[in-house]
Amino acid sequence: QVQLVESGGGLVQAGGSMRLSCAASGRTVSTYTMGWFRQAPGKEREFVASISGSHDTNYADTVKGRFTISRDNAKNTVYLQMNSLKPEDTAVYYCVTRRISGYEYRYWGQGTQVTVSS
C-alpha cells in the first residue's frame, strides 16, 4: 500500500509561480510512474503531467511549456513546478502513482487546492 501526501498549494496571482510536492510512503515508488491530475469546480478531473521511473515526462497541452514535473527517488517525492499561472489553472491538484494503464492510476493523494487570482 502506498500513501501520497501533497503540499504546496495555496493562492497566487496570475503570472506567478508555485511548486507542489508529493511525498510517498509505505514503499519505494522509484520504479513507478508518478504524476499529477487536477479537477476544477464543475469540471471533470484531467491529466496534468507524469514522469516515469526513468524520468521520461509527459504533459497535457494546456500546461506544456509552463509546468515542469520532476522527482527525487531518494526522497520518494514528486514535484510540479508551475510557472506563468493562469486563472484557469485553479483546481484541486492530485498526486498519483503506479500507473495501471493509460491514465488510470492505482494510488491517489487527497489533493491540494491551487487558486490563481486574476
C-alpha positions in Angstrom: 0.0 0.0 0.0 1.2 3.5 -0.9 0.2 6.7 0.8 0.6 10.0 -1.0 0.5 13.4 0.7 0.5 16.6 -1.4 1.7 20.0 -0.1 2.5 23.5 -1.5 -0.9 24.6 -2.7 -2.4 28.0 -2.0 -3.3 31.3 -3.5 -1.2 33.0 -6.2 -1.7 35.9 -8.6 -1.9 35.3 -12.3 1.6 35.2 -13.8 3.1 33.9 -10.6 4.7 30.6 -9.7 4.1 27.8 -7.3 5.6 24.4 -6.6 3.7 21.4 -5.4 5.3 18.4 -3.7 4.0 14.9 -3.1 5.7 12.6 -0.7 5.0 8.8 -1.0 5.2 6.4 2.0 4.5 2.8 2.5 7.0 1.5 0.0 9.5 2.9 -2.5 7.9 4.2 -5.7 11.2 4.7 -7.6 10.1 2.3 -10.4 6.5 3.6 -10.6 5.3 6.3 -12.9 4.2 9.3 -10.8 2.0 12.2 -11.9 -0.5 14.9 -11.3 -4.1 15.4 -12.2 -6.4 18.3 -11.4 -10.1 19.0 -11.1 -11.6 22.4 -11.4 -15.1 23.2 -10.0 -17.8 21.8 -12.2 -15.3 20.1 -14.5 -14.0 16.5 -14.9 -10.7 15.5 -13.5 -7.9 15.9 -16.1 -4.4 14.7 -16.6 -1.6 17.3 -16.0 1.8 15.6 -16.1 3.6 12.4 -15.5 7.1 11.2 -15.0 8.3 7.6 -15.3 10.8 5.8 -13.2 13.4 6.5 -15.9 12.4 10.2 -15.8 10.5 10.3 -19.1 8.0 13.1 -18.9 4.6 13.7 -20.4 2.4 16.9 -20.2 -1.0 18.0 -21.1 -1.1 20.5 -23.9 -2.6 23.1 -21.6 0.4 23.2 -19.3 3.3 22.3 -21.7 6.0 24.9 -21.5 4.7 26.3 -18.2 4.8 23.3 -15.8 7.7 21.0 -15.1 7.4 17.7 -13.3 10.4 16.2 -11.6 11.1 13.5 -9.0 13.6 12.7 -6.3 13.7 9.0 -5.8 15.9 9.2 -2.7 13.1 11.2 -1.1 10.2 9.2 -2.7 8.9 12.6 -3.8 7.5 14.1 -7.0 7.3 17.8 -7.7 5.3 20.0 -10.0 6.8 23.4 -10.7 4.1 25.7 -12.1 5.1 29.0 -13.8 3.1 31.6 -15.6 0.0 30.5 -13.8 -3.4 31.4 -15.2 -6.8 31.7 -13.5 -7.9 28.6 -15.5 -5.2 26.6 -13.6 -7.3 27.0 -10.5 -8.2 23.4 -9.3 -7.6 20.8 -6.8 -4.3 19.0 -7.7 -4.0 15.3 -7.1 -0.8 13.3 -6.9 -0.9 9.8 -8.4 1.4 6.8 -8.7 1.6 3.3 -10.0 0.0 3.6 -13.5 -2.3 0.7 -14.3 -2.9 1.6 -18.0 -3.4 4.8 -20.0 -4.4 7.5 -17.5 -5.6 5.1 -14.8 -3.6 5.0 -11.6 -3.8 2.9 -8.5 -2.8 5.3 -5.8 -4.2 8.9 -5.3 -3.4 11.6 -2.8 -6.1 13.6 -1.1 -5.5 16.7 -3.2 -4.2 20.2 -2.6 -6.1 23.4 -3.7 -4.4 25.8 -6.1 -6.1 29.1 -6.6 -4.9 31.6 -9.2 -6.4 35.1 -8.9 -6.7 37.4 -11.9 
